[in-house]
């Protein structure tokens, strides 16, 4: 199992690491696992404008854009570390 905290926690801080999306540095505001109701199927990284979906083998699956593929207000959670 991928330890998301070890890998992505340093991206949550505004001063922390950034993702490069379309040539722009972008802050991660949340991350978590995806499941099908029985098994974990992958994980996501949430930014203010995008959600990046990855498979469990860490292979990139797709990029979803706010307002087109999902509603960010329904998916963003409080950072438990702040």
PECORGI-V251737 format. One record per residue. N is the residue number from 0. RES is the residue in one small letter. D_CENTER is the distance of its C-alpha to the mean C-alpha in Angstrom with 2 decimals. Layout:
# PECORGI-V251737
n=N res=RES d_center=D_CENTER
n=N res=RES d_center=D_CENTER
This chain:
# PECORGI-V251737
n=0 res=x d_center=16.16
n=1 res=x d_center=13.36
n=2 res=x d_center=13.26
n=3 res=x d_center=9.67
n=4 res=x d_center=11.49
n=5 res=x d_center=13.75
n=6 res=x d_center=11.41
n=7 res=x d_center=8.73
n=8 res=x d_center=10.76
n=9 res=x d_center=12.69
n=10 res=x d_center=9.99
n=11 res=x d_center=10.06
n=12 res=x d_center=13.68
n=13 res=x d_center=14.95
n=14 res=x d_center=17.26
n=15 res=x d_center=14.85
n=16 res=x d_center=13.41
n=17 res=x d_center=11.85
n=18 res=x d_center=10.17
n=19 res=x d_center=12.94
n=20 res=x d_center=12.43
n=21 res=x d_center=15.91
n=22 res=x d_center=17.57
n=23 res=x d_center=16.08
n=24 res=x d_center=14.41
n=25 res=x d_center=11.26
n=26 res=x d_center=9.90
n=27 res=x d_center=6.48
n=28 res=x d_center=7.42
n=29 res=x d_center=5.48
n=30 res=x d_center=3.92
n=31 res=x d_center=6.49
n=32 res=x d_center=8.90
n=33 res=x d_center=10.37
n=34 res=x d_center=14.16
n=35 res=x d_center=17.27
n=36 res=x d_center=19.24
n=37 res=x d_center=20.76
n=38 res=x d_center=18.49
n=39 res=x d_center=14.93
n=40 res=x d_center=14.10
n=41 res=x d_center=10.72
n=42 res=x d_center=7.14
n=43 res=x d_center=3.78
n=44 res=x d_center=0.74
n=45 res=x d_center=3.40
n=46 res=x d_center=6.56
n=47 res=x d_center=10.05
n=48 res=x d_center=10.90
n=49 res=x d_center=8.30
n=50 res=x d_center=5.68
n=51 res=x d_center=5.58
n=52 res=x d_center=7.06
n=53 res=x d_center=8.79
n=54 res=x d_center=12.04
n=55 res=x d_center=13.31
n=56 res=x d_center=15.37
n=57 res=x d_center=12.40
n=58 res=x d_center=13.53
n=59 res=x d_center=11.44
n=60 res=x d_center=12.14
n=61 res=x d_center=11.39
n=62 res=x d_center=10.02
n=63 res=x d_center=10.55
n=64 res=x d_center=12.12
n=65 res=x d_center=12.73
n=66 res=x d_center=16.20
n=67 res=x d_center=16.63
n=68 res=x d_center=14.36
n=69 res=x d_center=13.15
n=70 res=x d_center=14.12
n=71 res=x d_center=11.60
n=72 res=x d_center=14.24
n=73 res=x d_center=14.03
n=74 res=x d_center=10.39
n=75 res=x d_center=9.68
n=76 res=x d_center=11.15
n=77 res=x d_center=13.20
n=78 res=x d_center=12.33
n=79 res=x d_center=14.83
n=80 res=x d_center=15.78
n=81 res=x d_center=17.29
